[in-house]
């Protein structure tokens, strides 16, 4: 049985029906999903749990609080990580993601 891994990107500018990808190798299936907001993310995580995904990586927009909530949602049975950057990069990230 192949391992299943998912990466979630969150942003209001995404169209989850259109913006997704799937990659499959002999050992793993990797999914990239987009969600518009935390509520969509929590619904997607519930789907991923039911589908047998074993690891979920979250984009930096989720932060530690939402990552912890997702860990709780998955009862600690799915590996959950989230992207962070080094503090010295804060200003660069702020400029890039400013509205």
N, CA, C and O of each residue as an XYZ file, in Angstrom:
396
protein
N       0.841     -1.188      0.000
C       0.000      0.000      0.000
C       0.886      1.252      0.000
O       1.853      1.335      0.757
N       0.553      2.204     -0.840
C       1.343      3.427     -0.952
C       1.027      4.393      0.181
O      -0.113      4.497      0.634
N       2.061      5.095      0.626
C       1.863      6.154      1.610
C       1.173      7.328      0.933
O       1.349      7.563     -0.262
N       0.382      8.064      1.718
C      -0.313      9.246      1.202
C       0.112     10.469      2.004
O       0.060     10.469      3.234
N       0.533     11.511      1.287
C       0.999     12.759      1.878
C       0.222     13.911      1.253
O      -0.037     13.902      0.049
N      -0.150     14.902      2.057
C      -0.872     16.064      1.527
C      -0.230     17.355      2.016
O       0.240     17.444      3.150
N      -0.220     18.343      1.146
C       0.227     19.691      1.478
C      -0.962     20.625      1.274
O      -1.595     20.606      0.219
N      -1.266     21.442      2.284
C      -2.391     22.378      2.190
C      -1.879     23.808      2.116
O      -1.076     24.241      2.943
N      -2.356     24.529      1.118
C      -2.085     25.959      0.957
C      -3.370     26.712      1.243
O      -4.431     26.337      0.744
N      -3.291     27.773      2.043
C      -4.494     28.529      2.383
C      -4.368     29.976      1.918
O      -3.378     30.652      2.198
N      -5.396     30.436      1.200
C      -5.453     31.823      0.762
C      -6.776     32.094      0.073
O      -7.283     31.252     -0.668
N      -7.332     33.266      0.318
C      -8.632     33.621     -0.260
C      -8.594     33.677     -1.781
O      -9.638     33.586     -2.426
N      -7.411     33.826     -2.363
C      -7.282     33.945     -3.815
C      -7.304     32.595     -4.536
O      -7.330     32.560     -5.766
N      -7.294     31.493     -3.798
C      -7.311     30.175     -4.433
C      -8.727     29.729     -4.764
O      -9.687     30.087     -4.082
N      -8.832     28.947     -5.818
C     -10.074     28.265     -6.171
C      -9.815     26.774     -5.965
O      -9.214     26.132     -6.827
N     -10.254     26.214     -4.844
C      -9.948     24.817     -4.545
C     -10.395     23.823     -5.620
O      -9.805     22.750     -5.751
N     -11.420     24.164     -6.381
C     -11.869     23.273     -7.455
C     -10.862     23.226     -8.601
O     -10.776     22.233     -9.325
N     -10.118     24.287     -8.753
C      -9.167     24.398     -9.862
C      -7.714     24.206     -9.427
O      -6.921     23.621    -10.165
N      -7.364     24.686     -8.252
C      -5.972     24.715     -7.818
C      -5.633     23.533     -6.913
O      -5.734     23.612     -5.689
N      -5.236     22.456     -7.540
C      -4.799     21.268     -6.813
C      -3.889     20.461     -7.730
O      -3.849     20.677     -8.941
N      -3.166     19.536     -7.129
C      -2.268     18.690     -7.919
C      -2.122     17.342     -7.228
O      -2.349     17.212     -6.025
N      -1.740     16.348     -8.011
C      -1.530     14.993     -7.493
C      -0.319     14.408     -8.201
O      -0.203     14.476     -9.424
N       0.579     13.833     -7.415
C       1.770     13.183     -7.950
C       1.832     11.776     -7.377
O       1.593     11.575     -6.186
N       2.146     10.816     -8.209
C       2.210      9.439     -7.720
C       3.511      8.793     -8.166
O       3.903      8.863     -9.331
N       4.167      8.163     -7.201
C       5.362      7.375     -7.484
C       5.070      5.939     -7.077
O       3.960      5.617     -6.652
N       6.062      5.087     -7.207
C       5.844      3.687     -6.843
C       5.626      3.500     -5.344
O       5.107      2.467     -4.921
N       6.021      4.497     -4.525
C       5.909      4.350     -3.075
C       4.924      5.306     -2.406
O       4.499      5.063     -1.277
N       4.557      6.388     -3.089
C       3.775      7.422     -2.405
C       2.867      8.178     -3.367
O       3.171      8.343     -4.548
N       1.740      8.633     -2.821
C       0.858      9.557     -3.531
C       0.920     10.876     -2.768
O       0.695     10.918     -1.558
N       1.225     11.944     -3.484
C       1.327     13.272     -2.886
C       0.237     14.155     -3.471
O       0.056     14.226     -4.686
N      -0.480     14.821     -2.588
C      -1.560     15.721     -2.993
C      -1.209     17.143     -2.562
O      -0.661     17.354     -1.481
N      -1.525     18.101     -3.405
C      -1.451     19.515     -3.031
C      -2.866     20.060     -3.176
O      -3.453     20.039     -4.258
N      -3.394     20.547     -2.065
C      -4.744     21.101     -2.054
C      -4.696     22.557     -1.619
O      -3.818     22.963     -0.857
N      -5.643     23.332     -2.111
C      -5.793     24.709     -1.664
C      -7.131     24.858     -0.956
O      -8.105     24.174     -1.268
N      -7.148     25.772      0.005
C      -8.371     26.111      0.731
C      -8.404     27.619      0.893
O      -7.362     28.273      0.918
N      -9.603     28.165      1.002
C      -9.753     29.617      1.113
C      -9.641     30.130      2.542
O      -9.237     31.272      2.760
N      -9.995     29.295      3.519
C     -10.051     29.767      4.903
C      -9.951     28.573      5.856
O      -9.979     27.423      5.418
N      -9.833     28.849      7.152
C      -9.698     27.749      8.113
C     -10.844     26.742      8.071
O     -10.605     25.543      8.216
N     -12.072     27.194      7.877
C     -13.195     26.247      7.858
C     -13.060     25.247      6.714
O     -13.314     24.056      6.894
N     -12.662     25.731      5.536
C     -12.419     24.812      4.415
C     -11.272     23.869      4.747
O     -11.301     22.690      4.393
N     -10.270     24.396      5.426
C      -9.116     23.569      5.788
C      -9.533     22.431      6.714
O      -9.137     21.283      6.513
N     -10.331     22.751      7.725
C     -10.755     21.715      8.668
C     -11.600     20.653      7.968
O     -11.483     19.467      8.276
N     -12.440     21.067      7.040
C     -13.238     20.101      6.274
C     -12.329     19.223      5.412
O     -12.542     18.015      5.311
N     -11.319     19.830      4.795
C     -10.392     19.066      3.953
C      -9.599     18.075      4.802
O      -9.377     16.940      4.381
N      -9.175     18.489      5.979
C      -8.434     17.583      6.866
C      -9.297     16.380      7.237
O      -8.800     15.255      7.282
N     -10.567     16.602      7.500
C     -11.468     15.485      7.810
C     -11.527     14.514      6.631
O     -11.520     13.299      6.829
N     -11.585     15.042      5.410
C     -11.576     14.192      4.209
C     -10.272     13.405      4.107
O     -10.275     12.209      3.816
N      -9.162     14.094      4.352
C      -7.855     13.445      4.241
C      -7.706     12.332      5.266
O      -7.132     11.282      4.978
N      -8.220     12.567      6.450
C      -8.179     11.539      7.493
C      -8.939     10.297      7.035
O      -8.451      9.176      7.175
N     -10.127     10.503      6.489
C     -10.937      9.383      6.001
C     -10.271      8.664      4.830
O     -10.455      7.460      4.654
N      -9.499      9.398      4.031
C      -8.838      8.825      2.856
C      -7.541      8.097      3.207
O      -6.904      7.509      2.333
N      -7.150      8.135      4.474
C      -5.955      7.411      4.886
C      -4.645      8.149      4.689
O      -3.584      7.527      4.630
N      -4.708      9.473      4.587
C      -3.473     10.255      4.476
C      -2.709     10.129      5.791
O      -3.293     10.242      6.869
N      -1.400      9.894      5.696
C      -0.594      9.666      6.887
C       0.211     10.859      7.350
O       0.697     10.881      8.481
N       0.359     11.872      6.473
C       1.114     13.071      6.841
C       0.531     14.264      6.099
O       0.199     14.181      4.916
N       0.413     15.377      6.820
C      -0.106     16.620      6.245
C       0.862     17.741      6.596
O       1.208     17.931      7.762
N       1.289     18.471      5.597
C       2.112     19.663      5.808
C       1.242     20.873      5.496
O       0.524     20.888      4.496
N       1.309     21.882      6.351
C       0.491     23.084      6.211
C       1.370     24.261      5.815
O       2.508     24.370      6.273
N       0.855     25.136      4.972
C       1.604     26.337      4.624
C       1.685     27.245      5.850
O       0.970     27.041      6.831
N       2.548     28.232      5.788
C       2.775     29.121      6.915
C       1.563     29.913      7.358
O       1.516     30.374      8.498
N       0.572     30.083      6.480
C      -0.630     30.837      6.843
C      -1.393     30.177      7.989
O      -2.171     30.842      8.674
N      -1.186     28.901      8.203
C      -1.897     28.191      9.270
C      -1.371     28.571     10.650
O      -2.156     28.785     11.573
N      -0.077     28.655     10.797
C       0.505     28.969     12.092
C       0.363     27.828     13.087
O      -0.285     26.816     12.821
N       0.982     28.021     14.225
C       1.020     26.963     15.236
C      -0.357     26.640     15.809
O      -0.668     25.472     16.043
N      -1.179     27.652     16.036
C      -2.492     27.414     16.637
C      -3.371     26.511     15.790
O      -3.967     25.560     16.297
N      -3.452     26.809     14.500
C      -4.275     25.964     13.628
C      -3.638     24.591     13.438
O      -4.343     23.590     13.311
N      -2.310     24.540     13.420
C      -1.641     23.238     13.314
C      -2.007     22.368     14.514
O      -2.281     21.177     14.364
N      -2.009     22.960     15.693
C      -2.382     22.197     16.895
C      -3.846     21.742     16.834
O      -4.168     20.628     17.246
N      -4.713     22.592     16.328
C      -6.126     22.198     16.205
C      -6.265     21.015     15.247
O      -7.047     20.098     15.497
N      -5.509     21.039     14.161
C      -5.564     19.937     13.196
C      -4.992     18.658     13.806
O      -5.510     17.569     13.559
N      -3.943     18.782     14.587
C      -3.410     17.607     15.293
C      -4.498     17.021     16.189
O      -4.684     15.805     16.232
N      -5.213     17.884     16.900
C      -6.315     17.414     17.753
C      -7.408     16.751     16.921
O      -7.938     15.706     17.300
N      -7.745     17.364     15.781
C      -8.783     16.801     14.910
C      -8.428     15.391     14.444
O      -9.301     14.538     14.287
N      -7.137     15.162     14.226
C      -6.688     13.865     13.721
C      -6.332     12.913     14.861
O      -5.800     11.826     14.636
N      -6.634     13.342     16.089
C      -6.383     12.536     17.285
C      -4.917     12.126     17.401
O      -4.594     11.088     17.980
N      -4.035     12.959     16.841
C      -2.607     12.680     16.906
C      -2.171     11.469     16.105
O      -1.072     10.956     16.313
N      -3.012     11.005     15.191
C      -2.703      9.799     14.416
C      -2.107     10.103     13.049
O      -1.651      9.198     12.350
N      -2.111     11.383     12.667
C      -1.532     11.804     11.390
C      -0.397     12.774     11.705
O      -0.549     13.665     12.540
N       0.733     12.598     11.036
C       1.845     13.537     11.199
C       1.423     14.883     10.612
O       1.015     14.957      9.453
N       1.522     15.943     11.409
C       1.130     17.281     10.956
C       2.293     18.231     11.194
O       2.808     18.337     12.307
N       2.697     18.919     10.134
C       3.748     19.921     10.243
C       3.281     21.211      9.601
O       2.292     21.228      8.869
N       3.999     22.293      9.878
C       3.662     23.549      9.217
C       4.937     24.303      8.882
O       5.935     24.225      9.598
N       4.879     25.024      7.794
C       6.034     25.739      7.267
C       6.288     26.991      8.097
O       5.365     27.747      8.400
N       7.531     27.195      8.454
C       7.945     28.414      9.151
C       9.181     28.975      8.446
O       9.784     28.317      7.598
N       9.538     30.188      8.811
C      10.763     30.778      8.278
C      11.577     31.340      9.441
O      11.076     31.482     10.556
N      12.809     31.648      9.168
C      13.685     32.190     10.202
C      13.294     33.631     10.525
O      12.875     34.370      9.634
N      13.425     34.036     11.779
C      13.020     35.388     12.183
C      13.683     36.502     11.368
O      13.070     37.542     11.128
N      14.908     36.291     10.952
C      15.581     37.339     10.176
C      14.948     37.553      8.801
O      15.293     38.504      8.100
N      14.039     36.686      8.420
C      13.328     36.819      7.154
C      11.960     37.499      7.309
O      11.258     37.696      6.318
N      11.579     37.854      8.529
C      10.256     38.429      8.793
C       9.925     39.612      7.885
O       8.844     39.657      7.299
N      10.833     40.554      7.766
C      10.567     41.753      6.966
C      10.360     41.409      5.490
O       9.485     41.973      4.833
N      11.152     40.503      4.987
C      11.031     40.097      3.577
C       9.682     39.424      3.343
O       9.004     39.709      2.356
N       9.297     38.538      4.246
C       7.992     37.877      4.118
C       6.857     38.887      4.226
O       5.892     38.823      3.465
N       6.970     39.809      5.161
C       5.921     40.820      5.339
C       5.745     41.637      4.061
O       4.618     41.905      3.645
N       6.842     42.030      3.447
C       6.754     42.794      2.192
C       6.117     41.963      1.085
O       5.265     42.453      0.343
N       6.528     40.719      0.980
C       6.012     39.865     -0.093
C       4.511     39.626      0.047
O       3.777     39.685     -0.939
N       4.060     39.360      1.259
C       2.659     38.995      1.469
C       1.748     40.166      1.815
O       0.560     39.966      2.066
N       2.288     41.395      1.834
C       1.413     42.528      2.149
C       0.349     42.676      1.074
O       0.554     42.322     -0.087
N      -0.776     43.202      1.486
C      -1.919     43.325      0.562
C      -1.781     44.512     -0.339
O      -2.653     44.758     -1.173
